[in-house]
Amino acid sequence: MRILRWLGVVLWAGSWYLMYLEITRWRHVKPSLAFNSDPDPVTGMRPRPGEPLKLLYVTCVAAPLAVVGSLILGHRTRGPAA
């Protein structure tokens, strides 16, 4: 359980760092966490988010929930302090 919790913490930190890069450096995502879909000036087509960006969104939500859930579950299974 401890290894999974640490893995969740690493995924949590890494996903939010990547989201920071998506917003500030690569500008694929707006600060409101919405996908930046300005149309291409040449073709007029709107880009859609790819699988890596969708996975990043899922990880940004799922990793904190998994870490908090594992902490709560670990606290419940240990029982009251003696």
C-alpha positions as CSV (number, residue, x, y, z in Angstrom):
1,M,0.0,0.0,0.0
2,R,2.9,2.3,0.8
3,I,4.4,1.9,-2.7
4,L,1.1,2.7,-4.4
5,R,0.7,5.8,-2.2
6,W,4.2,7.0,-3.2
7,L,3.4,6.2,-6.9
8,G,0.3,8.3,-6.6
9,V,2.2,11.2,-5.0
10,V,4.8,11.1,-7.9
11,L,2.0,10.9,-10.5
12,W,0.2,13.8,-8.7
13,A,3.3,16.0,-8.7
14,G,4.3,15.1,-12.2
15,S,0.9,15.6,-13.7
16,W,0.6,19.1,-12.2
17,Y,4.1,20.0,-13.3
18,L,3.2,18.9,-16.9
19,M,-0.1,20.9,-16.6
20,Y,1.9,23.9,-15.6
21,L,4.1,23.5,-18.7
22,E,1.0,23.0,-20.9
23,I,-0.4,26.3,-19.6
24,T,2.8,28.5,-19.5
25,R,5.3,27.1,-22.0
26,W,3.4,25.2,-24.7
27,R,0.1,27.1,-24.4
28,H,-2.1,24.0,-25.3
29,V,-4.3,24.7,-22.2
30,K,-5.8,28.0,-21.0
31,P,-5.3,29.0,-17.3
32,S,-8.9,28.0,-16.7
33,L,-7.8,24.4,-17.6
34,A,-9.8,24.5,-20.8
35,F,-8.2,23.3,-24.0
36,N,-6.9,26.2,-26.1
37,S,-8.6,25.5,-29.4
38,D,-7.9,28.6,-31.6
39,P,-8.6,27.8,-35.2
40,D,-5.6,27.3,-37.5
41,P,-5.3,30.4,-39.7
42,V,-4.4,28.4,-42.8
43,T,-7.0,25.6,-42.7
44,G,-9.6,27.1,-40.4
45,M,-9.9,23.8,-38.6
46,R,-10.0,23.7,-34.8
47,P,-7.5,21.4,-33.2
48,R,-8.7,18.7,-30.7
49,P,-6.8,17.5,-27.7
50,G,-4.9,14.3,-28.3
51,E,-4.7,11.2,-26.1
52,P,-1.6,12.4,-24.0
53,L,-3.5,15.6,-23.0
54,K,-6.6,13.7,-22.2
55,L,-4.6,11.3,-20.0
56,L,-3.0,14.3,-18.3
57,Y,-6.4,15.7,-17.4
58,V,-7.4,12.3,-16.0
59,T,-4.2,11.9,-14.0
60,C,-4.5,15.4,-12.6
61,V,-7.9,14.4,-11.1
62,A,-7.4,10.7,-10.3
63,A,-3.9,10.9,-8.6
64,P,-4.9,13.2,-5.8
65,L,-8.1,11.2,-5.2
66,A,-6.2,8.0,-5.1
67,V,-3.6,9.4,-2.6
68,V,-6.3,10.9,-0.3
69,G,-8.3,7.7,-0.6
70,S,-5.3,5.5,0.3
71,L,-4.5,7.7,3.3
72,I,-8.1,7.5,4.6
73,L,-8.2,3.7,4.0
74,G,-4.9,3.3,5.7
75,H,-6.0,5.3,8.7
76,R,-9.3,3.3,9.0
77,T,-7.6,-0.1,8.8
78,R,-5.1,0.8,11.5
79,G,-7.9,1.6,14.0
80,P,-7.7,3.9,17.0
81,A,-4.3,4.7,18.5
82,A,-3.6,2.7,21.7
